[in-house]
Amino acid sequence: MTDLTQSPVCRLLGIRYPILQGGMTLVGNWRLASAVSAGGGLGVVSAGRMDTATFRREIAMALDATDQPVGVNIPIGRQHDWIRACFEVAIDSGIKIVLMGGGDPKPWCPLVKDAGKLLGIVTATPEQAAKAEAAGADLVVAESIEAGGRTSRDELAGVTLIPAAAERVSVPLVAAGGFVDGRGLAAALCLGADGVQMGTRFMLAEESPVHEKTRRAMVESGITDTMVVGARHRMGRRVLRSAAAENVQRCEPEASLEEMIDLLSGEWSLRGLHEGDTVRGMVACGQGVGLIHDVLPAAEIIANIMGEAATHLARAADLVRAADGAPAPDA
Ligand SMILES: Cc1cc2nc3c(=O)[nH]c(=O)nc-3n(C[C@H](O)[C@H](O)[C@H](O)COP(=O)(O)O)c2cc1C
């Protein structure tokens, strides 16, 4: 049986299990990141909506709380001065890997590579994955349409994106979007990924800063309880269905870009994520929310996933052998 702890992702990052916490604006703080890292995955401090002093402090606190590797995620949309300052903070710190997504990575790659840090790039198509590797990525994340947060207008599902991306990259490939349990990890590995990145599952870790009321609403949600807003203006993001999100959807056909930016502003996310207002707020989360039934410590989430994945992979191997008529090795 393959030893999952020997995944290329584990060897590259020096982590025990091939499970990354996705960068999450307003969620990926030092407490969550260090808990994921201490549990054997890769915790990721997320720069989104932090000023640089806070980002520096959060990284330091995460590194203080665990002796395991920690990464950072920097959203590379607009605001070039802020992005550059975040890269400077990250490079100057003791973190292992800088992940980036949500924009053109090319201008930022040399900063990371020249500083001798590992570089991870979040992509949404096989072409982007190939370009990320060509730009120097040590690890490529392939994120599909099931994912929480920003969605790509290519709308590729994981079951097609992951194998297609695996055909285009030779560096470790991490699948993201809809992976919340051991079945997901097993599936991602079979599709050609070397590990998974999870956002939504870790929103429901005990150490996450998501408000208690919001977490309860998420646990009660099904797989059809998310929706994509903003796609018309190329600002698509998957959120939990709410009155606020439905209002955005109603306004979309008529709204100008400025109005849309306003409708999707971080204030709505703050309400949804930190104030527990799941009616007038917006909560970025993925379709996999419907498969999560509990809030657990991050380390327990990771341990459960590893145990379940081994069971599901063994079951699949047995089924294939049975179909072949070949006896199981220990029969
Ligand atoms: C609340 C939330 C905030 C996110 N913020 C970011 C971000 O700042 N940068 C980024 O690259 N991805 C961000 N993402 C995407 C995650 O890193 C991850 O790839 C995604 O959640 C994976 O899909 P899943 O939610 O189905 O696990 C965010 C996702 C969520 C749910």
The ligand as an SDF file (V2000), in Angstrom:
LIG
                    3D

 31 33  0  0  0  0  0  0  0  0999 V2000
  -13.6200   32.0980    3.3430 C   0  0  0  0  0  0  0  0  0  0  0  0
  -12.6550   31.8230    2.2260 C   0  0  0  0  0  0  0  0  0  0  0  0
  -11.6810   32.7700    1.9150 C   0  0  0  0  0  0  0  0  0  0  0  0
  -10.7460   32.4920    0.8920 C   0  0  0  0  0  0  0  0  0  0  0  0
   -9.7570   33.4060    0.6520 N   0  0  0  0  0  0  0  0  0  0  0  0
   -8.7640   33.0920   -0.2360 C   0  0  0  0  0  0  0  0  0  0  0  0
   -7.6230   33.9380   -0.3660 C   0  0  0  0  0  0  0  0  0  0  0  0
   -7.5030   34.9740    0.3080 O   0  0  0  0  0  0  0  0  0  0  0  0
   -6.6510   33.5610   -1.2620 N   0  0  0  0  0  0  0  0  0  0  0  0
   -6.7500   32.3980   -2.0070 C   0  0  0  0  0  0  0  0  0  0  0  0
   -5.8290   32.0960   -2.7920 O   0  0  0  0  0  0  0  0  0  0  0  0
   -7.8200   31.5820   -1.8870 N   0  0  0  0  0  0  0  0  0  0  0  0
   -8.8030   31.8830   -1.0030 C   0  0  0  0  0  0  0  0  0  0  0  0
   -9.8500   31.0040   -0.8160 N   0  0  0  0  0  0  0  0  0  0  0  0
   -9.8270   29.6840   -1.5130 C   0  0  0  0  0  0  0  0  0  0  0  0
   -9.1440   28.6170   -0.6190 C   0  0  0  0  0  0  0  0  0  0  0  0
   -7.7820   28.8870   -0.4630 O   0  0  0  0  0  0  0  0  0  0  0  0
   -9.2840   27.1840   -1.1500 C   0  0  0  0  0  0  0  0  0  0  0  0
   -8.5740   27.0120   -2.3460 O   0  0  0  0  0  0  0  0  0  0  0  0
  -10.7270   26.7840   -1.3590 C   0  0  0  0  0  0  0  0  0  0  0  0
  -11.4770   27.0860   -0.2110 O   0  0  0  0  0  0  0  0  0  0  0  0
  -10.8040   25.2760   -1.6450 C   0  0  0  0  0  0  0  0  0  0  0  0
  -12.1030   24.8470   -1.8150 O   0  0  0  0  0  0  0  0  0  0  0  0
  -13.0250   24.3040   -0.6040 P   0  0  0  0  0  0  0  0  0  0  0  0
  -13.5630   25.5450    0.0330 O   0  0  0  0  0  0  0  0  0  0  0  0
  -14.0540   23.5020   -1.3000 O   0  0  0  0  0  0  0  0  0  0  0  0
  -12.1490   23.5140    0.3050 O   0  0  0  0  0  0  0  0  0  0  0  0
  -10.8230   31.2800    0.1640 C   0  0  0  0  0  0  0  0  0  0  0  0
  -11.8260   30.3530    0.4690 C   0  0  0  0  0  0  0  0  0  0  0  0
  -12.7350   30.6140    1.4770 C   0  0  0  0  0  0  0  0  0  0  0  0
  -13.7690   29.5760    1.7880 C   0  0  0  0  0  0  0  0  0  0  0  0
  1  2  1  0
  2  3  1  0
  2 30  2  0
  3  4  2  0
  4  5  1  0
  4 28  1  0
  5  6  2  0
  6  7  1  0
  6 13  1  0
  7  8  2  0
  7  9  1  0
  9 10  1  0
 10 11  2  0
 10 12  1  0
 12 13  2  0
 13 14  1  0
 14 15  1  0
 14 28  1  0
 15 16  1  0
 16 17  1  0
 16 18  1  0
 18 19  1  0
 18 20  1  0
 20 21  1  0
 20 22  1  0
 22 23  1  0
 23 24  1  0
 24 25  2  0
 24 26  1  0
 24 27  1  0
 28 29  2  0
 29 30  1  0
 30 31  1  0
M  END
$$$$
